[in-house]
Amino acid sequence: MKYKFLVLSAMMIIALSGCASDINLPQPQKNGGMSLMEALSKRKSTREFNSEKRLTDQQLADLLWAACGLNREDKLTIPTALNKQEVSIYVIVPEGAYIYDAKSNALNVVNAKDIRELAGKQEFAQKALLNIAIVSDKEKMPNDLYAGTSAGAVMQNIYLWCAANEVGTVTRGSFDEDALADALRLNENQRIILVQTVGY
């Protein structure tokens, strides 16, 4: 009996150690890089991604800051009407799904399962190592036009960062919104506007 208890305890420890947990990101590097004009000239969409090569933690921190981070006290790298900051970004990776917390520069777990199959209807999106869901909160911004404009700004920031760092990306509207929203634990006021695949 004691042996069975020890085996079960060991199995539980192993299982728990494999669970997704919150991630503290390195500080984003805000200096240097490609010029804006060169990044614009290289901006493009790609639909082929390496299913083994990941972005480094530093690259991920830089990407998320560029997408929708804080560049001044309580101000984002994107414009939002009346500074409502209604947009959130969710990171979908094999280990699970996370919401980006710009203030603490961290990724907080929302789902510890691999939900990549819900990130898009295209096979490349389901196998990619990184998808970013751009989500708007109607409680903060009920106007769909303004919400879409904010989401578009996030999308373009991601495109420009990817172009400047020779990383591939494509934004998509083809996904099961209800299933993905459920997997991301969104509330009734939140809506997924776009999903963007990123990788090599």
N, C-alpha and C positions, 0 to 999 in steps of 0.2 A: 504493500500500500504506500509506504514511504517512498519507494522507488518511483511509483507512478506519479506521485505528487511532484517529485523532483523533475521528472521528465516533462510533465505538463508545465511546470514553472519555467523551465528552460525554453520550452517552445513558445510560451507567452512572451518572454523577454526577447527572443529572436524576432518574433512577429512585430512586437512594438518597436524594436530598433529599426525596422524597415519602413515604419510609417512616415508619412510626410510630416514635416514640422515647419514652423515659421522660419524664414531666412532673413538674416541681417545682411544687406548688400554692402559691398565696398563703396566708399564715397565716389560719386561720378567724377570723371576727369573732364573738366570744362575748358581746358586750354588746348591749343594746337588743332590739328586735323586739316582736312581738305577745305579749300575755299568754297563758299556758297555757290559761286558760278560754276565751278567744276563739278560739284555735287549735283547741281541741277542738270548739267549736261550728261551726267551718268545715270540719272534717275530712270528706272525701268521696272517692269514687272517680270517675274520669273515663276515658272511652275514646276521646276525640278529642284529637289532638295536632297542633300546627303542625309541619310537616316542614321548616321553614326557620328558625324562631327558636330559638336555643340559650340555655342558661343561660350566664352569664358565668363566667370562671374563678373569680372570687370566690364566686359562688353555688355552684358545684360544690364548691369547698373547704369551704364552710360546710355544705352538704348532707352530704358524706361524713363530716365531723367529727361532725355530729349523728347520723348513722346508726350509726357504729361507730368513733369517734375516741377519743383519749386525753384524759380530763378531769382526771386525776391521774397521778402517776408510776405507770406500768404498770397503770393502771385505765381501763376503757372507759366510754363513755357508755351502755352497756347492761350489765345484769347477766348473768353467766355462772356456772353452778354451779362451786364450788371455784375460781373465777377461771381456768377452763381456757382461756377465750378461743378457743374452737373455731371461731368464725365468721369468715369472710373475705368481703369484698365485691369483686365484679368489675364494672368499668365497661365497658359495651358501647356504642361510638359508631361513626359511619361510618368513622373512621380506623383502628379496630381495637378490641382488647379489652385491658384493663389490670386489674391487681390493686392495690387501695388499700393503701398502706403507711402506717398511722397514725403509726408512730414517726418516720418521715422526712417525713411529710406530702407524699407523692408518689404518682404513678401509674406503675407499672412494666409495661411491655409484656409481654403473654403471647401475643398474636396480632396481626400487623400487617395482617390482612385485615378487610374489612367482613363481620362474621358476624351482622348484625342479623336476617337471615332465620331464624336458629336461636334467637333470643331469645324467640320465642313463635309459636303457631299462628295468632294473630289478625293480620290485616293491619296494624292500627294499631301493633302492637308491632314488626313488621318494618320499618316506615317511620319510627318515632320516632327522634329524635336521641340519646336516652339510655335505656338499660335497665341496671338494676343486678341482678346475680345474687347471691343470698345463699347462701353455701356453708358447709357444716359439715364438720369433719374428725373422722371416727370414731376416729382414733388418739388424739386429744385428749379426745373425749367420746363413748364408745360408746353412751350412753343416748339413744335417739331422742327421748324426751320432753323431756329437758333441752336437747338440740340444737334441737328445734322451738321451745322457749320462747325461746331466745336469738335464733333467726331472727325470731320474732314481735316481739321487742323492737326489732330493727333495722327491721323493716317499719313498726312504729308510729312510730318516730323519724322515718323518712322521711315518713310521712303528716303528722306534726305540723309538720315543717319546711316541707313543701309548702303546707299550709294557712296557715301563718304568712306565707309569701312569695307567696301567690296563684299557685302553680304546681300544675299538675295531676299526678295520679299514680294508679296502680292496681296492685295486686299480683296476680300470676297464678301458677297452677300448671300452665298449659297450654303445654308446650314439650317438645321431643324431648330428654329428659334425656341420653341417651347421646351424641347428636351435639353438643349444647352442651358437655357435659363434655369431650369430645374437643377441641373448638375452644378451650376455655379451658385446655387442657393440665392438667386435674386428674389427681391420682393416684388409685389404687384405694381409698384411704381417704376421699376427699372426695366429698361428695354435694351437688347443688344442691337446696336446699329450696324456694326461691321465686325468681321473677324479678319485678322491679317496674319498670314503665315510668314515666318522669318527663319532664315537659315542659310547654310552653305549649299 
